[in-house]
């Protein structure tokens, strides 16, 4: 595979109440991976909701941003 050029973006994620911010750089890529399938519904979804855990994968969607463990650890 030949080397390719990528655009580099500086991203600042910030909590809703400005309590925390995390800065990192991300490279552009036309397609990160295949689409993420929707979750199968079940009683476990209601249990997560009761515990205050929100699940956003209720429909088949592409991956928009992929972060590494180094950034995830900061979040």
mmCIF file of the N, C-alpha and C atoms, coordinates in Angstrom:
data_MODEL
# 
_entry.id   MODEL 
# 
loop_
_atom_site.group_PDB 
_atom_site.id 
_atom_site.type_symbol 
_atom_site.label_atom_id 
_atom_site.label_alt_id 
_atom_site.label_comp_id 
_atom_site.label_asym_id 
_atom_site.label_entity_id 
_atom_site.label_seq_id 
_atom_site.pdbx_PDB_ins_code 
_atom_site.Cartn_x 
_atom_site.Cartn_y 
_atom_site.Cartn_z 
_atom_site.occupancy 
_atom_site.B_iso_or_equiv 
_atom_site.pdbx_formal_charge 
_atom_site.auth_seq_id 
_atom_site.auth_comp_id 
_atom_site.auth_asym_id 
_atom_site.auth_atom_id 
_atom_site.pdbx_PDB_model_num 
ATOM 1   N N  . UNK A 1 1  ? 0.845   -1.173 0.000  1.00 0.00 ? 1  UNK A N  1 
ATOM 2   C CA . UNK A 1 1  ? 0.000   0.000  0.000  1.00 0.00 ? 1  UNK A CA 1 
ATOM 3   C C  . UNK A 1 1  ? 0.892   1.238  0.000  1.00 0.00 ? 1  UNK A C  1 
ATOM 4   N N  . UNK A 1 2  ? 0.553   2.182  -0.819 1.00 0.00 ? 2  UNK A N  1 
ATOM 5   C CA . UNK A 1 2  ? 1.344   3.405  -0.934 1.00 0.00 ? 2  UNK A CA 1 
ATOM 6   C C  . UNK A 1 2  ? 0.961   4.414  0.140  1.00 0.00 ? 2  UNK A C  1 
ATOM 7   N N  . UNK A 1 3  ? 1.922   5.216  0.583  1.00 0.00 ? 3  UNK A N  1 
ATOM 8   C CA . UNK A 1 3  ? 1.604   6.280  1.557  1.00 0.00 ? 3  UNK A CA 1 
ATOM 9   C C  . UNK A 1 3  ? 0.601   7.267  0.965  1.00 0.00 ? 3  UNK A C  1 
ATOM 10  N N  . UNK A 1 4  ? -0.278  7.796  1.818  1.00 0.00 ? 4  UNK A N  1 
ATOM 11  C CA . UNK A 1 4  ? -1.268  8.784  1.380  1.00 0.00 ? 4  UNK A CA 1 
ATOM 12  C C  . UNK A 1 4  ? -1.224  9.989  2.301  1.00 0.00 ? 4  UNK A C  1 
ATOM 13  N N  . UNK A 1 5  ? -1.678  11.099 1.789  1.00 0.00 ? 5  UNK A N  1 
ATOM 14  C CA . UNK A 1 5  ? -1.778  12.318 2.587  1.00 0.00 ? 5  UNK A CA 1 
ATOM 15  C C  . UNK A 1 5  ? -3.143  12.365 3.261  1.00 0.00 ? 5  UNK A C  1 
ATOM 16  N N  . UNK A 1 6  ? -3.158  12.887 4.492  1.00 0.00 ? 6  UNK A N  1 
ATOM 17  C CA . UNK A 1 6  ? -4.401  13.037 5.242  1.00 0.00 ? 6  UNK A CA 1 
ATOM 18  C C  . UNK A 1 6  ? -4.472  14.451 5.808  1.00 0.00 ? 6  UNK A C  1 
ATOM 19  N N  . UNK A 1 7  ? -5.676  14.962 5.930  1.00 0.00 ? 7  UNK A N  1 
ATOM 20  C CA . UNK A 1 7  ? -5.873  16.210 6.648  1.00 0.00 ? 7  UNK A CA 1 
ATOM 21  C C  . UNK A 1 7  ? -5.843  15.905 8.132  1.00 0.00 ? 7  UNK A C  1 
ATOM 22  N N  . UNK A 1 8  ? -5.311  16.817 8.917  1.00 0.00 ? 8  UNK A N  1 
ATOM 23  C CA . UNK A 1 8  ? -5.237  16.634 10.365 1.00 0.00 ? 8  UNK A CA 1 
ATOM 24  C C  . UNK A 1 8  ? -6.124  17.690 11.025 1.00 0.00 ? 8  UNK A C  1 
ATOM 25  N N  . UNK A 1 9  ? -6.982  17.255 11.924 1.00 0.00 ? 9  UNK A N  1 
ATOM 26  C CA . UNK A 1 9  ? -7.907  18.154 12.607 1.00 0.00 ? 9  UNK A CA 1 
ATOM 27  C C  . UNK A 1 9  ? -7.593  18.179 14.091 1.00 0.00 ? 9  UNK A C  1 
ATOM 28  N N  . UNK A 1 10 ? -7.622  19.372 14.676 1.00 0.00 ? 10 UNK A N  1 
ATOM 29  C CA . UNK A 1 10 ? -7.493  19.503 16.126 1.00 0.00 ? 10 UNK A CA 1 
ATOM 30  C C  . UNK A 1 10 ? -8.897  19.525 16.697 1.00 0.00 ? 10 UNK A C  1 
ATOM 31  N N  . UNK A 1 11 ? -9.167  18.614 17.632 1.00 0.00 ? 11 UNK A N  1 
ATOM 32  C CA . UNK A 1 11 ? -10.504 18.470 18.192 1.00 0.00 ? 11 UNK A CA 1 
ATOM 33  C C  . UNK A 1 11 ? -10.461 18.760 19.684 1.00 0.00 ? 11 UNK A C  1 
ATOM 34  N N  . UNK A 1 12 ? -11.421 19.541 20.149 1.00 0.00 ? 12 UNK A N  1 
ATOM 35  C CA . UNK A 1 12 ? -11.570 19.814 21.576 1.00 0.00 ? 12 UNK A CA 1 
ATOM 36  C C  . UNK A 1 12 ? -12.945 19.318 21.997 1.00 0.00 ? 12 UNK A C  1 
ATOM 37  N N  . UNK A 1 13 ? -12.967 18.276 22.840 1.00 0.00 ? 13 UNK A N  1 
ATOM 38  C CA . UNK A 1 13 ? -14.220 17.801 23.417 1.00 0.00 ? 13 UNK A CA 1 
ATOM 39  C C  . UNK A 1 13 ? -14.354 18.417 24.792 1.00 0.00 ? 13 UNK A C  1 
ATOM 40  N N  . UNK A 1 14 ? -15.552 18.883 25.083 1.00 0.00 ? 14 UNK A N  1 
ATOM 41  C CA . UNK A 1 14 ? -15.774 19.584 26.347 1.00 0.00 ? 14 UNK A CA 1 
ATOM 42  C C  . UNK A 1 14 ? -17.084 19.113 26.959 1.00 0.00 ? 14 UNK A C  1 
ATOM 43  N N  . UNK A 1 15 ? -17.101 18.978 28.282 1.00 0.00 ? 15 UNK A N  1 
ATOM 44  C CA . UNK A 1 15 ? -18.329 18.580 28.954 1.00 0.00 ? 15 UNK A CA 1 
ATOM 45  C C  . UNK A 1 15 ? -19.377 19.684 28.813 1.00 0.00 ? 15 UNK A C  1 
ATOM 46  N N  . UNK A 1 16 ? -20.628 19.314 28.977 1.00 0.00 ? 16 UNK A N  1 
ATOM 47  C CA . UNK A 1 16 ? -21.715 20.282 28.796 1.00 0.00 ? 16 UNK A CA 1 
ATOM 48  C C  . UNK A 1 16 ? -21.601 21.478 29.734 1.00 0.00 ? 16 UNK A C  1 
ATOM 49  N N  . UNK A 1 17 ? -21.057 21.258 30.924 1.00 0.00 ? 17 UNK A N  1 
ATOM 50  C CA . UNK A 1 17 ? -20.966 22.346 31.900 1.00 0.00 ? 17 UNK A CA 1 
ATOM 51  C C  . UNK A 1 17 ? -19.539 22.862 32.056 1.00 0.00 ? 17 UNK A C  1 
ATOM 52  N N  . UNK A 1 18 ? -18.718 22.638 31.034 1.00 0.00 ? 18 UNK A N  1 
ATOM 53  C CA . UNK A 1 18 ? -17.334 23.132 30.996 1.00 0.00 ? 18 UNK A CA 1 
ATOM 54  C C  . UNK A 1 18 ? -16.495 22.661 32.180 1.00 0.00 ? 18 UNK A C  1 
ATOM 55  N N  . UNK A 1 19 ? -16.818 21.485 32.724 1.00 0.00 ? 19 UNK A N  1 
ATOM 56  C CA . UNK A 1 19 ? -16.051 20.954 33.848 1.00 0.00 ? 19 UNK A CA 1 
ATOM 57  C C  . UNK A 1 19 ? -14.783 20.247 33.380 1.00 0.00 ? 19 UNK A C  1 
ATOM 58  N N  . UNK A 1 20 ? -14.777 19.806 32.130 1.00 0.00 ? 20 UNK A N  1 
ATOM 59  C CA . UNK A 1 20 ? -13.658 19.032 31.629 1.00 0.00 ? 20 UNK A CA 1 
ATOM 60  C C  . UNK A 1 20 ? -13.519 19.255 30.129 1.00 0.00 ? 20 UNK A C  1 
ATOM 61  N N  . UNK A 1 21 ? -12.281 19.263 29.645 1.00 0.00 ? 21 UNK A N  1 
ATOM 62  C CA . UNK A 1 21 ? -12.015 19.374 28.212 1.00 0.00 ? 21 UNK A CA 1 
ATOM 63  C C  . UNK A 1 21 ? -10.855 18.458 27.857 1.00 0.00 ? 21 UNK A C  1 
ATOM 64  N N  . UNK A 1 22 ? -10.897 17.930 26.650 1.00 0.00 ? 22 UNK A N  1 
ATOM 65  C CA . UNK A 1 22 ? -9.858  17.029 26.167 1.00 0.00 ? 22 UNK A CA 1 
ATOM 66  C C  . UNK A 1 22 ? -9.524  17.430 24.735 1.00 0.00 ? 22 UNK A C  1 
ATOM 67  N N  . UNK A 1 23 ? -8.261  17.686 24.465 1.00 0.00 ? 23 UNK A N  1 
ATOM 68  C CA . UNK A 1 23 ? -7.811  18.050 23.125 1.00 0.00 ? 23 UNK A CA 1 
ATOM 69  C C  . UNK A 1 23 ? -7.054  16.881 22.506 1.00 0.00 ? 23 UNK A C  1 
ATOM 70  N N  . UNK A 1 24 ? -7.297  16.643 21.218 1.00 0.00 ? 24 UNK A N  1 
ATOM 71  C CA . UNK A 1 24 ? -6.543  15.619 20.499 1.00 0.00 ? 24 UNK A CA 1 
ATOM 72  C C  . UNK A 1 24 ? -6.587  15.921 19.004 1.00 0.00 ? 24 UNK A C  1 
ATOM 73  N N  . UNK A 1 25 ? -5.746  15.240 18.253 1.00 0.00 ? 25 UNK A N  1 
ATOM 74  C CA . UNK A 1 25 ? -5.716  15.402 16.806 1.00 0.00 ? 25 UNK A CA 1 
ATOM 75  C C  . UNK A 1 25 ? -6.308  14.166 16.144 1.00 0.00 ? 25 UNK A C  1 
ATOM 76  N N  . UNK A 1 26 ? -6.979  14.371 15.014 1.00 0.00 ? 26 UNK A N  1 
ATOM 77  C CA . UNK A 1 26 ? -7.583  13.274 14.269 1.00 0.00 ? 26 UNK A CA 1 
ATOM 78  C C  . UNK A 1 26 ? -7.251  13.443 12.791 1.00 0.00 ? 26 UNK A C  1 
ATOM 79  N N  . UNK A 1 27 ? -7.029  12.333 12.122 1.00 0.00 ? 27 UNK A N  1 
ATOM 80  C CA . UNK A 1 27 ? -6.758  12.330 10.687 1.00 0.00 ? 27 UNK A CA 1 
ATOM 81  C C  . UNK A 1 27 ? -8.033  11.962 9.939  1.00 0.00 ? 27 UNK A C  1 
ATOM 82  N N  . UNK A 1 28 ? -8.188  12.533 8.733  1.00 0.00 ? 28 UNK A N  1 
ATOM 83  C CA . UNK A 1 28 ? -9.369  12.208 7.940  1.00 0.00 ? 28 UNK A CA 1 
ATOM 84  C C  . UNK A 1 28 ? -9.178  10.879 7.218  1.00 0.00 ? 28 UNK A C  1 
ATOM 85  N N  . UNK A 1 29 ? -10.266 10.196 7.001  1.00 0.00 ? 29 UNK A N  1 
ATOM 86  C CA . UNK A 1 29 ? -10.287 8.940  6.253  1.00 0.00 ? 29 UNK A CA 1 
ATOM 87  C C  . UNK A 1 29 ? -11.693 8.798  5.704  1.00 0.00 ? 29 UNK A C  1 
ATOM 88  N N  . UNK A 1 30 ? -11.798 8.514  4.413  1.00 0.00 ? 30 UNK A N  1 
ATOM 89  C CA . UNK A 1 30 ? -13.122 8.456  3.789  1.00 0.00 ? 30 UNK A CA 1 
ATOM 90  C C  . UNK A 1 30 ? -14.021 7.411  4.447  1.00 0.00 ? 30 UNK A C  1 
ATOM 91  N N  . UNK A 1 31 ? -13.506 6.224  4.690  1.00 0.00 ? 31 UNK A N  1 
ATOM 92  C CA . UNK A 1 31 ? -14.288 5.194  5.372  1.00 0.00 ? 31 UNK A CA 1 
ATOM 93  C C  . UNK A 1 31 ? -13.407 4.527  6.418  1.00 0.00 ? 31 UNK A C  1 
ATOM 94  N N  . UNK A 1 32 ? -13.845 4.574  7.672  1.00 0.00 ? 32 UNK A N  1 
ATOM 95  C CA . UNK A 1 32 ? -13.071 4.001  8.770  1.00 0.00 ? 32 UNK A CA 1 
ATOM 96  C C  . UNK A 1 32 ? -13.260 2.493  8.804  1.00 0.00 ? 32 UNK A C  1 
ATOM 97  N N  . UNK A 1 33 ? -14.493 2.052  8.757  1.00 0.00 ? 33 UNK A N  1 
ATOM 98  C CA . UNK A 1 33 ? -14.813 0.623  8.730  1.00 0.00 ? 33 UNK A CA 1 
ATOM 99  C C  . UNK A 1 33 ? -16.245 0.481  8.234  1.00 0.00 ? 33 UNK A C  1 
ATOM 100 N N  . UNK A 1 34 ? -16.728 -0.735 8.169  1.00 0.00 ? 34 UNK A N  1 
ATOM 101 C CA . UNK A 1 34 ? -18.092 -0.948 7.695  1.00 0.00 ? 34 UNK A CA 1 
ATOM 102 C C  . UNK A 1 34 ? -19.098 -0.402 8.710  1.00 0.00 ? 34 UNK A C  1 
ATOM 103 N N  . UNK A 1 35 ? -20.334 -0.401 8.323  1.00 0.00 ? 35 UNK A N  1 
ATOM 104 C CA . UNK A 1 35 ? -21.391 0.141  9.175  1.00 0.00 ? 35 UNK A CA 1 
ATOM 105 C C  . UNK A 1 35 ? -21.549 -0.666 10.455 1.00 0.00 ? 35 UNK A C  1 
ATOM 106 N N  . UNK A 1 36 ? -21.989 0.007  11.503 1.00 0.00 ? 36 UNK A N  1 
ATOM 107 C CA . UNK A 1 36 ? -22.246 -0.650 12.781 1.00 0.00 ? 36 UNK A CA 1 
ATOM 108 C C  . UNK A 1 36 ? -23.702 -1.088 12.793 1.00 0.00 ? 36 UNK A C  1 
ATOM 109 N N  . UNK A 1 37 ? -23.971 -2.381 12.964 1.00 0.00 ? 37 UNK A N  1 
ATOM 110 C CA . UNK A 1 37 ? -25.367 -2.835 12.949 1.00 0.00 ? 37 UNK A CA 1 
ATOM 111 C C  . UNK A 1 37 ? -26.132 -2.342 14.167 1.00 0.00 ? 37 UNK A C  1 
ATOM 112 N N  . UNK A 1 38 ? -27.417 -2.180 13.993 1.00 0.00 ? 38 UNK A N  1 
ATOM 113 C CA . UNK A 1 38 ? -28.286 -1.770 15.099 1.00 0.00 ? 38 UNK A CA 1 
ATOM 114 C C  . UNK A 1 38 ? -28.303 -2.856 16.166 1.00 0.00 ? 38 UNK A C  1 
ATOM 115 N N  . UNK A 1 39 ? -28.527 -2.456 17.403 1.00 0.00 ? 39 UNK A N  1 
ATOM 116 C CA . UNK A 1 39 ? -28.616 -3.418 18.501 1.00 0.00 ? 39 UNK A CA 1 
ATOM 117 C C  . UNK A 1 39 ? -29.969 -4.113 18.488 1.00 0.00 ? 39 UNK A C  1 
ATOM 118 N N  . UNK A 1 40 ? -29.949 -5.377 18.835 1.00 0.00 ? 40 UNK A N  1 
ATOM 119 C CA . UNK A 1 40 ? -31.210 -6.109 18.956 1.00 0.00 ? 40 UNK A CA 1 
ATOM 120 C C  . UNK A 1 40 ? -31.864 -5.695 20.271 1.00 0.00 ? 40 UNK A C  1 
ATOM 121 N N  . UNK A 1 41 ? -33.146 -5.393 20.209 1.00 0.00 ? 41 UNK A N  1 
ATOM 122 C CA . UNK A 1 41 ? -33.828 -4.955 21.424 1.00 0.00 ? 41 UNK A CA 1 
ATOM 123 C C  . UNK A 1 41 ? -34.062 -6.139 22.353 1.00 0.00 ? 41 UNK A C  1 
ATOM 124 N N  . UNK A 1 42 ? -34.181 -5.814 23.622 1.00 0.00 ? 42 UNK A N  1 
ATOM 125 C CA . UNK A 1 42 ? -34.423 -6.834 24.630 1.00 0.00 ? 42 UNK A CA 1 
ATOM 126 C C  . UNK A 1 42 ? -34.591 -6.174 25.985 1.00 0.00 ? 42 UNK A C  1 
ATOM 127 N N  . UNK A 1 43 ? -34.890 -6.977 26.995 1.00 0.00 ? 43 UNK A N  1 
ATOM 128 C CA . UNK A 1 43 ? -35.112 -6.435 28.340 1.00 0.00 ? 43 UNK A CA 1 
ATOM 129 C C  . UNK A 1 43 ? -33.858 -5.772 28.890 1.00 0.00 ? 43 UNK A C  1 
ATOM 130 N N  . UNK A 1 44 ? -32.686 -6.178 28.405 1.00 0.00 ? 44 UNK A N  1 
ATOM 131 C CA . UNK A 1 44 ? -31.440 -5.596 28.885 1.00 0.00 ? 44 UNK A CA 1 
ATOM 132 C C  . UNK A 1 44 ? -31.336 -4.118 28.543 1.00 0.00 ? 44 UNK A C  1 
ATOM 133 N N  . UNK A 1 45 ? -31.958 -3.668 27.436 1.00 0.00 ? 45 UNK A N  1 
ATOM 134 C CA . UNK A 1 45 ? -31.953 -2.240 27.093 1.00 0.00 ? 45 UNK A CA 1 
ATOM 135 C C  . UNK A 1 45 ? -32.703 -1.433 28.148 1.00 0.00 ? 45 UNK A C  1 
ATOM 136 N N  . UNK A 1 46 ? -33.844 -1.930 28.601 1.00 0.00 ? 46 UNK A N  1 
ATOM 137 C CA . UNK A 1 46 ? -34.616 -1.240 29.639 1.00 0.00 ? 46 UNK A CA 1 
ATOM 138 C C  . UNK A 1 46 ? -33.826 -1.196 30.939 1.00 0.00 ? 46 UNK A C  1 
ATOM 139 N N  . UNK A 1 47 ? -33.122 -2.269 31.254 1.00 0.00 ? 47 UNK A N  1 
ATOM 140 C CA . UNK A 1 47 ? -32.323 -2.301 32.479 1.00 0.00 ? 47 UNK A CA 1 
ATOM 141 C C  . UNK A 1 47 ? -31.200 -1.268 32.431 1.00 0.00 ? 47 UNK A C  1 
ATOM 142 N N  . UNK A 1 48 ? -30.541 -1.151 31.284 1.00 0.00 ? 48 UNK A N  1 
ATOM 143 C CA . UNK A 1 48 ? -29.496 -0.125 31.139 1.00 0.00 ? 48 UNK A CA 1 
ATOM 144 C C  . UNK A 1 48 ? -30.090 1.269  31.298 1.00 0.00 ? 48 UNK A C  1 
ATOM 145 N N  . UNK A 1 49 ? -31.253 1.495  30.671 1.00 0.00 ? 49 UNK A N  1 
ATOM 146 C CA . UNK A 1 49 ? -31.911 2.797  30.767 1.00 0.00 ? 49 UNK A CA 1 
ATOM 147 C C  . UNK A 1 49 ? -32.256 3.123  32.212 1.00 0.00 ? 49 UNK A C  1 
ATOM 148 N N  . UNK A 1 50 ? -32.753 2.131  32.964 1.00 0.00 ? 50 UNK A N  1 
ATOM 149 C CA . UNK A 1 50 ? -33.079 2.323  34.387 1.00 0.00 ? 50 UNK A CA 1 
ATOM 150 C C  . UNK A 1 50 ? -31.846 2.700  35.206 1.00 0.00 ? 50 UNK A C  1 
ATOM 151 N N  . UNK A 1 51 ? -30.691 2.248  34.761 1.00 0.00 ? 51 UNK A N  1 
ATOM 152 C CA . UNK A 1 51 ? -29.437 2.558  35.469 1.00 0.00 ? 51 UNK A CA 1 
ATOM 153 C C  . UNK A 1 51 ? -28.776 3.834  34.962 1.00 0.00 ? 51 UNK A C  1 
ATOM 154 N N  . UNK A 1 52 ? -29.461 4.543  34.058 1.00 0.00 ? 52 UNK A N  1 
ATOM 155 C CA . UNK A 1 52 ? -28.944 5.816  33.561 1.00 0.00 ? 52 UNK A CA 1 
ATOM 156 C C  . UNK A 1 52 ? -27.922 5.677  32.452 1.00 0.00 ? 52 UNK A C  1 
ATOM 157 N N  . UNK A 1 53 ? -27.863 4.506  31.814 1.00 0.00 ? 53 UNK A N  1 
ATOM 158 C CA . UNK A 1 53 ? -26.913 4.275  30.723 1.00 0.00 ? 53 UNK A CA 1 
ATOM 159 C C  . UNK A 1 53 ? -27.661 4.417  29.404 1.00 0.00 ? 53 UNK A C  1 
ATOM 160 N N  . UNK A 1 54 ? -27.210 5.351  28.573 1.00 0.00 ? 54 UNK A N  1 
ATOM 161 C CA . UNK A 1 54 ? -27.867 5.597  27.293 1.00 0.00 ? 54 UNK A CA 1 
ATOM 162 C C  . UNK A 1 54 ? -27.150 4.837  26.185 1.00 0.00 ? 54 UNK A C  1 
ATOM 163 N N  . UNK A 1 55 ? -27.901 4.191  25.350 1.00 0.00 ? 55 UNK A N  1 
ATOM 164 C CA . UNK A 1 55 ? -27.382 3.468  24.197 1.00 0.00 ? 55 UNK A CA 1 
ATOM 165 C C  . UNK A 1 55 ? -27.814 4.220  22.946 1.00 0.00 ? 55 UNK A C  1 
ATOM 166 N N  . UNK A 1 56 ? -26.857 4.581  22.092 1.00 0.00 ? 56 UNK A N  1 
ATOM 167 C CA . UNK A 1 56 ? -27.172 5.376  20.914 1.00 0.00 ? 56 UNK A CA 1 
ATOM 168 C C  . UNK A 1 56 ? -27.160 4.566  19.626 1.00 0.00 ? 56 UNK A C  1 
ATOM 169 N N  . UNK A 1 57 ? -26.911 3.268  19.707 1.00 0.00 ? 57 UNK A N  1 
ATOM 170 C CA . UNK A 1 57 ? -26.823 2.457  18.496 1.00 0.00 ? 57 UNK A CA 1 
ATOM 171 C C  . UNK A 1 57 ? -28.131 1.719  18.221 1.00 0.00 ? 57 UNK A C  1 
ATOM 172 N N  . UNK A 1 58 ? -29.193 2.478  18.044 1.00 0.00 ? 58 UNK A N  1 
ATOM 173 C CA . UNK A 1 58 ? -30.493 1.880  17.793 1.00 0.00 ? 58 UNK A CA 1 
ATOM 174 C C  . UNK A 1 58 ? -30.801 1.796  16.302 1.00 0.00 ? 58 UNK A C  1 
ATOM 175 N N  . UNK A 1 59 ? -29.877 2.241  15.473 1.00 0.00 ? 59 UNK A N  1 
ATOM 176 C CA . UNK A 1 59 ? -30.066 2.145  14.034 1.00 0.00 ? 59 UNK A CA 1 
ATOM 177 C C  . UNK A 1 59 ? -28.725 1.869  13.372 1.00 0.00 ? 59 UNK A C  1 
ATOM 178 N N  . UNK A 1 60 ? -28.746 1.337  12.172 1.00 0.00 ? 60 UNK A N  1 
ATOM 179 C CA . UNK A 1 60 ? -27.546 1.023  11.419 1.00 0.00 ? 60 UNK A CA 1 
ATOM 180 C C  . UNK A 1 60 ? -26.893 2.337  10.977 1.00 0.00 ? 60 UNK A C  1 
ATOM 181 N N  . UNK A 1 61 ? -25.651 2.582  11.417 1.00 0.00 ? 61 UNK A N  1 
ATOM 182 C CA . UNK A 1 61 ? -24.990 3.861  11.121 1.00 0.00 ? 61 UNK A CA 1 
ATOM 183 C C  . UNK A 1 61 ? -23.529 3.644  10.794 1.00 0.00 ? 61 UNK A C  1 
ATOM 184 N N  . UNK A 1 62 ? -22.947 4.566  10.019 1.00 0.00 ? 62 UNK A N  1 
ATOM 185 C CA . UNK A 1 62 ? -21.503 4.488  9.774  1.00 0.00 ? 62 UNK A CA 1 
ATOM 186 C C  . UNK A 1 62 ? -20.734 5.030  10.978 1.00 0.00 ? 62 UNK A C  1 
ATOM 187 N N  . UNK A 1 63 ? -19.466 4.697  11.067 1.00 0.00 ? 63 UNK A N  1 
ATOM 188 C CA . UNK A 1 63 ? -18.596 5.241  12.106 1.00 0.00 ? 63 UNK A CA 1 
ATOM 189 C C  . UNK A 1 63 ? -18.163 6.636  11.655 1.00 0.00 ? 63 UNK A C  1 
ATOM 190 N N  . UNK A 1 64 ? -18.414 7.652  12.464 1.00 0.00 ? 64 UNK A N  1 
ATOM 191 C CA . UNK A 1 64 ? -18.029 9.021  12.121 1.00 0.00 ? 64 UNK A CA 1 
ATOM 192 C C  . UNK A 1 64 ? -16.666 9.384  12.688 1.00 0.00 ? 64 UNK A C  1 
ATOM 193 N N  . UNK A 1 65 ? -16.400 8.965  13.914 1.00 0.00 ? 65 UNK A N  1 
ATOM 194 C CA . UNK A 1 65 ? -15.130 9.268  14.573 1.00 0.00 ? 65 UNK A CA 1 
ATOM 195 C C  . UNK A 1 65 ? -14.669 8.020  15.311 1.00 0.00 ? 65 UNK A C  1 
ATOM 196 N N  . UNK A 1 66 ? -13.412 7.688  15.140 1.00 0.00 ? 66 UNK A N  1 
ATOM 197 C CA . UNK A 1 66 ? -12.835 6.549  15.836 1.00 0.00 ? 66 UNK A CA 1 
ATOM 198 C C  . UNK A 1 66 ? -11.674 7.065  16.675 1.00 0.00 ? 66 UNK A C  1 
ATOM 199 N N  . UNK A 1 67 ? -11.741 6.855  17.980 1.00 0.00 ? 67 UNK A N  1 
ATOM 200 C CA . UNK A 1 67 ? -10.672 7.318  18.857 1.00 0.00 ? 67 UNK A CA 1 
ATOM 201 C C  . UNK A 1 67 ? -9.912  6.120  19.409 1.00 0.00 ? 67 UNK A C  1 
ATOM 202 N N  . UNK A 1 68 ? -8.682  6.347  19.763 1.00 0.00 ? 68 UNK A N  1 
ATOM 203 C CA . UNK A 1 68 ? -7.849  5.283  20.313 1.00 0.00 ? 68 UNK A CA 1 
ATOM 204 C C  . UNK A 1 68 ? -7.950  5.229  21.830 1.00 0.00 ? 68 UNK A C  1 
ATOM 205 N N  . UNK A 1 69 ? -7.324  4.217  22.390 1.00 0.00 ? 69 UNK A N  1 
ATOM 206 C CA . UNK A 1 69 ? -7.344  4.030  23.851 1.00 0.00 ? 69 UNK A CA 1 
ATOM 207 C C  . UNK A 1 69 ? -6.678  5.202  24.560 1.00 0.00 ? 69 UNK A C  1 
ATOM 208 N N  . UNK A 1 70 ? -5.710  5.853  23.907 1.00 0.00 ? 70 UNK A N  1 
ATOM 209 C CA . UNK A 1 70 ? -5.041  6.991  24.536 1.00 0.00 ? 70 UNK A CA 1 
ATOM 210 C C  . UNK A 1 70 ? -6.004  8.149  24.777 1.00 0.00 ? 70 UNK A C  1 
ATOM 211 N N  . UNK A 1 71 ? -6.885  8.410  23.822 1.00 0.00 ? 71 UNK A N  1 
ATOM 212 C CA . UNK A 1 71 ? -7.877  9.482  23.971 1.00 0.00 ? 71 UNK A CA 1 
ATOM 213 C C  . UNK A 1 71 ? -9.022  9.010  24.870 1.00 0.00 ? 71 UNK A C  1 
ATOM 214 N N  . UNK A 1 72 ? -9.480  7.788  24.687 1.00 0.00 ? 72 UNK A N  1 
ATOM 215 C CA . UNK A 1 72 ? -10.578 7.239  25.490 1.00 0.00 ? 72 UNK A CA 1 
ATOM 216 C C  . UNK A 1 72 ? -10.252 7.304  26.978 1.00 0.00 ? 72 UNK A C  1 
ATOM 217 N N  . UNK A 1 73 ? -9.004  7.013  27.313 1.00 0.00 ? 73 UNK A N  1 
ATOM 218 C CA . UNK A 1 73 ? -8.573  7.072  28.716 1.00 0.00 ? 73 UNK A CA 1 
ATOM 219 C C  . UNK A 1 73 ? -8.673  8.463  29.313 1.00 0.00 ? 73 UNK A C  1 
ATOM 220 N N  . UNK A 1 74 ? -8.531  9.485  28.477 1.00 0.00 ? 74 UNK A N  1 
ATOM 221 C CA . UNK A 1 74 ? -8.644  10.871 28.956 1.00 0.00 ? 74 UNK A CA 1 
ATOM 222 C C  . UNK A 1 74 ? -10.100 11.273 29.175 1.00 0.00 ? 74 UNK A C  1 
ATOM 223 N N  . UNK A 1 75 ? -10.994 10.635 28.430 1.00 0.00 ? 75 UNK A N  1 
ATOM 224 C CA . UNK A 1 75 ? -12.408 10.999 28.533 1.00 0.00 ? 75 UNK A CA 1 
ATOM 225 C C  . UNK A 1 75 ? -13.016 10.432 29.794 1.00 0.00 ? 75 UNK A C  1 
# 
